[in-house]
């Protein structure tokens, strides 16, 4: 139980804060509440402005995900930064760089960001751009976190947060691999640990962005007061179109009070967010003013003025009925007709529509009915133009829901609500991977999978065994209910007279992301972790067997139980329903407890580098 012991007055039971951080590619939001009024979620809307010509504060639901350095030290962040070589943005995408599609890695912005971080890392660290991305994320989030606490203290009192436990929840894109999620969590933990937060306890968890958005939108009065949209069995497609990523995921409503959802089909995502609209405008405006050389003549203040006109005067307000103008400082005004702006929106919006269409068809095929509504959230999700495209495509069939004020901050507010609800909202998920373990199977000359595999003679049982047969506990695409165990048998031989208490069983858990899991271990089967199971001395009752050389042995048949619990996997090992002590070992050799904190909805599990990047932080 969280408790707070204030300097004066009685002990207050269960006093704690909940702070959500929606760390985005282009903008970051923070929302919070506390145990005295859990249903009232407040966004942080006051942010520092760093521009020399307009020092002070900026009022906004989010702050730009930008940071400025002087050497190794961050000097400014958020609003009003110059577009110089020491200002960094887009570094979030490098947290899952290995998973970026080739065409995204080849985009101008991503190549420019990677090159800048590589140059910084070469000068000030070990030359690793990805480790620099973790450091920049950590530095940036530390500044955001410290500012959020300062705003809370301004509202509640300067010592109000002292000794108060804090639950922190951080959003992540649904399309990220486990490696991207782990790097983010490392950066968050570094940010909080190195800040002077004065909280008594810190608990950090993560949530996927569309799942957090569903918490907000499906409990909004615009939905809950519509009986035609809130019947059990109704399906909602959440499209979280943000700055960098667009994620789509579909949930079937189990109940509204309390909110309980089941994931219908596997969620998907793409890197086609609003930054790629910005990239199209950036290329276009440079050509209009005379090319790169003319653009280079503009100072940082002039460039920022152009980009602000685009961001706040065109992109966020765009519809196909209006004309827009961009004032070029010291020059002329450029007319942007609706048809031309449509061209800038075209590629990212087309990819977002394709994601939605694929998800709708998958829901229709799996559930025999379409979604009741498509709910748009995120920065690009607030676009009237994207909403109009989808309304035209699904008119008279699927309702399109989007609300400009609510959509942009839906993820952050929903992340807070996921903690407030204090129960599992998503009661079943669609597994993105196959989970299982290899074992040695008896040689079968009629099984083609036996050919070419390591084979050996078992002298105890007098038979030939082949390594690498797979026993799958969970299959990709399978609906996995919360706290529902999946079990598989594993046999281990013990020689009579062997010191059992010094013995261990090693069970290697593997994953596969292919549509159909192979019967035998191949290149598509990747290691996830090892279960190191400690044997005890309670096996004397087992029957004994005799080898041809008159040696005695026993078989221990264990059950491997895997239990999904939210965003973690619990492993248990049983012998005749009696649990055995065990530990989990990562592929890099590090030992953790009995729970594996992985994202069941991650698109891939890529392990082994995360801790190296943590060591490379050097901050």
Order of alpha helices (4+ residues) and beta strands (2+ residues): beta-beta-beta-beta-beta-beta-beta-beta-beta-beta-beta-alpha-alpha-alpha-beta-alpha-beta-alpha-alpha-beta-beta-beta-beta-alpha-alpha-alpha-beta-beta-alpha-beta-alpha-beta-alpha-alpha-beta-beta-beta-beta-beta-beta-beta-beta-beta-beta-beta-beta-beta-beta-beta-alpha
